[in-house]
């Protein structure tokens, strides 16, 4: 199985982007892809240090 990583940023976190991300997951399932939707590491570090 192929894997795809989709990076998101703070501005991608609201109901609209939840719908977009759900679309990515649906498309990936149809294409037999493993998908990870996550914030970039630098953003994760920023959030931990906040």
N, CA, C and O atoms as CSV, one atom per row, in Angstrom:
chain,resi,resn,atom,element,x,y,z
A,1,UNK,N,N,0.851,-1.184,0.000
A,1,UNK,CA,C,0.000,0.000,0.000
A,1,UNK,C,C,0.892,1.242,0.000
A,1,UNK,O,O,1.847,1.324,0.773
A,2,UNK,N,N,0.588,2.180,-0.843
A,2,UNK,CA,C,1.319,3.448,-0.893
A,2,UNK,C,C,0.804,4.379,0.194
A,2,UNK,O,O,-0.365,4.322,0.578
A,3,UNK,N,N,1.690,5.234,0.683
A,3,UNK,CA,C,1.308,6.170,1.736
A,3,UNK,C,C,1.455,7.598,1.243
A,3,UNK,O,O,2.410,7.934,0.543
A,4,UNK,N,N,0.498,8.431,1.618
A,4,UNK,CA,C,0.499,9.851,1.272
A,4,UNK,C,C,0.418,10.638,2.571
A,4,UNK,O,O,-0.371,10.305,3.455
A,5,UNK,N,N,1.230,11.683,2.687
A,5,UNK,CA,C,1.164,12.559,3.865
A,5,UNK,C,C,0.689,13.929,3.402
A,5,UNK,O,O,1.274,14.530,2.501
A,6,UNK,N,N,-0.364,14.410,4.021
A,6,UNK,CA,C,-0.918,15.725,3.701
A,6,UNK,C,C,-0.659,16.627,4.899
A,6,UNK,O,O,-1.133,16.356,6.003
A,7,UNK,N,N,0.084,17.684,4.680
A,7,UNK,CA,C,0.383,18.624,5.757
A,7,UNK,C,C,-0.664,19.721,5.825
A,7,UNK,O,O,-1.108,20.239,4.801
A,8,UNK,N,N,-1.049,20.065,7.033
A,8,UNK,CA,C,-2.014,21.146,7.230
A,8,UNK,C,C,-1.379,22.215,8.117
A,8,UNK,O,O,-0.393,21.952,8.805
A,9,UNK,N,N,-1.937,23.395,8.098
A,9,UNK,CA,C,-1.462,24.486,8.948
A,9,UNK,C,C,-2.604,24.946,9.835
A,9,UNK,O,O,-3.736,24.484,9.693
A,10,UNK,N,N,-2.309,25.847,10.739
A,10,UNK,CA,C,-3.348,26.348,11.652
A,10,UNK,C,C,-4.582,26.829,10.903
A,10,UNK,O,O,-5.706,26.579,11.337
A,11,UNK,N,N,-4.382,27.521,9.773
A,11,UNK,CA,C,-5.536,28.065,9.054
A,11,UNK,C,C,-6.393,26.963,8.430
A,11,UNK,O,O,-7.512,27.227,7.992
A,12,UNK,N,N,-5.875,25.725,8.385
A,12,UNK,CA,C,-6.632,24.614,7.824
A,12,UNK,C,C,-7.513,23.925,8.866
A,12,UNK,O,O,-8.041,22.844,8.605
A,13,UNK,N,N,-7.677,24.522,10.022
A,13,UNK,CA,C,-8.438,23.858,11.075
A,13,UNK,C,C,-9.739,24.597,11.344
A,13,UNK,O,O,-9.804,25.471,12.209
A,14,UNK,N,N,-10.746,24.247,10.616
A,14,UNK,CA,C,-12.090,24.761,10.836
A,14,UNK,C,C,-13.041,23.807,10.119
A,14,UNK,O,O,-12.576,22.906,9.421
A,15,UNK,N,N,-14.351,23.972,10.264
A,15,UNK,CA,C,-15.291,23.018,9.660
A,15,UNK,C,C,-15.115,22.831,8.151
A,15,UNK,O,O,-15.285,21.720,7.650
A,16,UNK,N,N,-14.779,23.890,7.423
A,16,UNK,CA,C,-14.568,23.741,5.979
A,16,UNK,C,C,-13.434,22.766,5.709
A,16,UNK,O,O,-13.575,21.860,4.888
A,17,UNK,N,N,-12.314,22.946,6.391
A,17,UNK,CA,C,-11.157,22.074,6.154
A,17,UNK,C,C,-11.396,20.668,6.671
A,17,UNK,O,O,-10.829,19.717,6.133
A,18,UNK,N,N,-12.224,20.507,7.706
A,18,UNK,CA,C,-12.595,19.156,8.140
A,18,UNK,C,C,-13.278,18.428,6.991
A,18,UNK,O,O,-13.036,17.241,6.771
A,19,UNK,N,N,-14.133,19.142,6.255
A,19,UNK,CA,C,-14.820,18.552,5.104
A,19,UNK,C,C,-13.813,18.219,3.991
A,19,UNK,O,O,-13.892,17.154,3.378
A,20,UNK,N,N,-12.867,19.133,3.737
A,20,UNK,CA,C,-11.844,18.885,2.715
A,20,UNK,C,C,-11.009,17.664,3.088
A,20,UNK,O,O,-10.748,16.805,2.246
A,21,UNK,N,N,-10.591,17.589,4.349
A,21,UNK,CA,C,-9.790,16.450,4.796
A,21,UNK,C,C,-10.574,15.149,4.692
A,21,UNK,O,O,-10.003,14.112,4.355
A,22,UNK,N,N,-11.865,15.187,4.974
A,22,UNK,CA,C,-12.698,13.994,4.821
A,22,UNK,C,C,-12.725,13.564,3.357
A,22,UNK,O,O,-12.743,12.370,3.059
A,23,UNK,N,N,-12.729,14.528,2.451
A,23,UNK,CA,C,-12.673,14.215,1.021
A,23,UNK,C,C,-11.371,13.533,0.651
A,23,UNK,O,O,-11.367,12.585,-0.134
A,24,UNK,N,N,-10.239,14.017,1.222
A,24,UNK,CA,C,-8.942,13.361,0.979
A,24,UNK,C,C,-8.979,11.913,1.452
A,24,UNK,O,O,-8.509,11.014,0.756
A,25,UNK,N,N,-9.541,11.692,2.639
A,25,UNK,CA,C,-9.595,10.334,3.189
A,25,UNK,C,C,-10.469,9.424,2.333
A,25,UNK,O,O,-10.130,8.261,2.116
A,26,UNK,N,N,-11.584,9.946,1.848
A,26,UNK,CA,C,-12.474,9.165,0.991
A,26,UNK,C,C,-11.779,8.800,-0.320
A,26,UNK,O,O,-11.843,7.654,-0.766
A,27,UNK,N,N,-11.118,9.777,-0.931
A,27,UNK,CA,C,-10.406,9.518,-2.188
A,27,UNK,C,C,-9.287,8.507,-1.978
A,27,UNK,O,O,-9.076,7.627,-2.813
A,28,UNK,N,N,-8.574,8.628,-0.871
A,28,UNK,CA,C,-7.476,7.703,-0.585
A,28,UNK,C,C,-7.988,6.274,-0.429
A,28,UNK,O,O,-7.360,5.330,-0.908
A,29,UNK,N,N,-9.120,6.117,0.237
A,29,UNK,CA,C,-9.691,4.783,0.413
A,29,UNK,C,C,-10.036,4.164,-0.940
A,29,UNK,O,O,-9.818,2.971,-1.152
A,30,UNK,N,N,-10.568,4.964,-1.844
A,30,UNK,CA,C,-10.923,4.462,-3.176
A,30,UNK,C,C,-9.694,4.099,-3.996
A,30,UNK,O,O,-9.761,3.232,-4.867
A,31,UNK,N,N,-8.553,4.768,-3.719
A,31,UNK,CA,C,-7.310,4.508,-4.455
A,31,UNK,C,C,-6.388,3.544,-3.715
A,31,UNK,O,O,-5.261,3.308,-4.148
A,32,UNK,N,N,-6.861,2.987,-2.602
A,32,UNK,CA,C,-6.082,2.058,-1.786
A,32,UNK,C,C,-4.773,2.698,-1.316
A,32,UNK,O,O,-3.699,2.105,-1.422
A,33,UNK,N,N,-4.890,3.917,-0.798
A,33,UNK,CA,C,-3.738,4.640,-0.263
A,33,UNK,C,C,-3.882,4.787,1.246
A,33,UNK,O,O,-4.991,4.918,1.765
A,34,UNK,N,N,-2.772,4.765,1.930
A,34,UNK,CA,C,-2.739,5.074,3.351
A,34,UNK,C,C,-2.444,6.566,3.468
A,34,UNK,O,O,-1.479,7.053,2.879
A,35,UNK,N,N,-3.262,7.291,4.217
A,35,UNK,CA,C,-3.106,8.742,4.295
A,35,UNK,C,C,-2.876,9.177,5.732
A,35,UNK,O,O,-3.524,8.691,6.659
A,36,UNK,N,N,-1.945,10.101,5.898
A,36,UNK,CA,C,-1.718,10.746,7.187
A,36,UNK,C,C,-1.929,12.238,6.970
A,36,UNK,O,O,-1.259,12.854,6.141
A,37,UNK,N,N,-2.859,12.813,7.717
A,37,UNK,CA,C,-3.104,14.254,7.647
A,37,UNK,C,C,-2.594,14.833,8.961
A,37,UNK,O,O,-3.135,14.544,10.028
A,38,UNK,N,N,-1.549,15.652,8.874
A,38,UNK,CA,C,-0.912,16.150,10.089
A,38,UNK,C,C,-0.326,17.531,9.875
A,38,UNK,O,O,-0.082,17.961,8.747
A,39,UNK,N,N,-0.105,18.213,10.990
A,39,UNK,CA,C,0.566,19.511,10.944
A,39,UNK,C,C,2.056,19.285,10.730
A,39,UNK,O,O,2.590,18.260,11.154
A,40,UNK,N,N,2.726,20.213,10.087
A,40,UNK,CA,C,4.181,20.102,9.942
A,40,UNK,C,C,4.850,20.029,11.315
A,40,UNK,O,O,4.335,20.582,12.287
A,41,UNK,N,N,5.988,19.351,11.396
A,41,UNK,CA,C,6.671,19.182,12.681
A,41,UNK,C,C,6.959,20.509,13.359
A,41,UNK,O,O,6.825,20.616,14.578
A,42,UNK,N,N,7.348,21.516,12.604
A,42,UNK,CA,C,7.664,22.813,13.208
A,42,UNK,C,C,6.445,23.393,13.919
A,42,UNK,O,O,6.577,24.047,14.953
A,43,UNK,N,N,5.254,23.151,13.361
A,43,UNK,CA,C,4.032,23.649,13.991
A,43,UNK,C,C,3.723,22.854,15.254
A,43,UNK,O,O,3.277,23.422,16.251
A,44,UNK,N,N,3.961,21.529,15.217
A,44,UNK,CA,C,3.748,20.701,16.398
A,44,UNK,C,C,4.638,21.180,17.541
A,44,UNK,O,O,4.197,21.260,18.688
A,45,UNK,N,N,5.894,21.497,17.221
A,45,UNK,CA,C,6.828,21.976,18.234
A,45,UNK,C,C,6.351,23.312,18.793
A,45,UNK,O,O,6.390,23.533,20.003
A,46,UNK,N,N,5.897,24.205,17.906
A,46,UNK,CA,C,5.391,25.509,18.346
A,46,UNK,C,C,4.216,25.327,19.309
A,46,UNK,O,O,4.136,26.010,20.330
A,47,UNK,N,N,3.312,24.412,18.985
A,47,UNK,CA,C,2.133,24.185,19.812
A,47,UNK,C,C,2.546,23.651,21.186
A,47,UNK,O,O,1.960,24.035,22.197
A,48,UNK,N,N,3.559,22.762,21.233
A,48,UNK,CA,C,4.014,22.213,22.502
A,48,UNK,C,C,4.683,23.282,23.367
A,48,UNK,O,O,4.597,23.238,24.594
A,49,UNK,N,N,5.344,24.235,22.724
A,49,UNK,CA,C,6.054,25.277,23.459
A,49,UNK,C,C,5.157,26.448,23.836
A,49,UNK,O,O,5.598,27.353,24.546
A,50,UNK,N,N,3.917,26.452,23.379
A,50,UNK,CA,C,3.013,27.582,23.655
A,50,UNK,C,C,2.476,27.513,25.070
A,50,UNK,O,O,1.703,28.379,25.479
